[in-house]
Structure formats: C-alpha cells, structure tokens
Amino acid sequence: MRRVGKSKFWKGAGIGFLAGGATGGLIGAATYEESTEPLADIFINPARQGEAIVTGALLGGISGFIIGGLVGSSAGKEQVYDFTQKTREQKSATLHFIVANF
C-alpha cells in the first residue's frame, strides 16, 4: 500500500529564503569594506554598508529559496506500507494509524 503526501516545496523554500537572507545580510555587514571607487558596482563592490547588507540578503535569500525548495520537495512525498508479513491485527492497526494520521 502506498500513501502519497503533498510536496513541502513552499514551506522549505520559505524557511530557506528567510534563513539565507538573514545569513547573507549578516555576512554582508561583517565583510563590508569602504570603497574608494566613484562608480562602485552594487554586487561586486558596494559603496555603502547598507548596500552590502541588502546585496548579501538578496543573494543569500535566493540561494536559500532554491536549496530549501529542493529539500522541501523531497521531504514527505511517499510512504510504502508492506502488509505481506503482517498478521490481521497488525494490518488493522497499521490501517487505523494511516487513517488517523492522514
């Protein structure tokens, strides 16, 4: 017997986005160095610390979204129950468990 559950992609992607964004923002703040370039590129060499934090949060959030979505989509998809070696009572108990947790 197989039970197919729904994907948890969005839950994993949301958690990954938040965690990645927070981590990226912290890394952006911690690694910021003031630029002397008049035309500093926001992604390569941000001119202000706020830009470094936002850039780090965006890059971390996007990465976390992708990784969290992949992890979430692979979690809880399918459960297989083997009844071939079970007694009638064990089969009944397993079916009650499946129905109660569905």
Residue pairs with C-beta under 8 A, 6 or more apart in sequence:
1 80
1 81
1 83
1 98
2 78
2 79
2 80
2 81
3 78
3 79
3 80
3 81
3 98
3 102
4 77
4 78
5 76
5 77
5 78
5 79
6 76
7 72
7 73
7 76
7 77
8 72
8 73
8 75
8 76
9 69
9 72
9 73
10 69
10 72
11 72
12 68
12 69
12 70
12 71
12 72
12 73
12 75
13 65
13 66
13 68
13 69
13 72
14 65
14 68
15 64
15 68
15 72
16 63
16 64
16 65
16 66
16 67
16 68
16 69
16 71
16 72
17 61
17 62
17 64
17 65
17 68
18 61
18 64
19 64
19 68
20 60
20 61
20 62
20 63
20 64
20 65
20 67
20 68
21 57
21 58
21 60
21 61
21 64
22 57
22 60
23 60
23 64
24 56
24 57
24 58
24 59
24 60
24 61
24 63
24 64
25 53
25 54
25 56
25 57
25 60
26 56
27 56
27 60
28 46
28 52
28 53
28 54
28 55
28 56
28 57
29 49
29 52
29 53
29 56
31 52
31 56
32 46
32 49
32 52
32 53
35 45
35 46
35 47
37 45
37 47
40 46
40 47
42 51
42 55
43 55
46 52
46 55
81 94
81 98
83 91
83 94
86 94
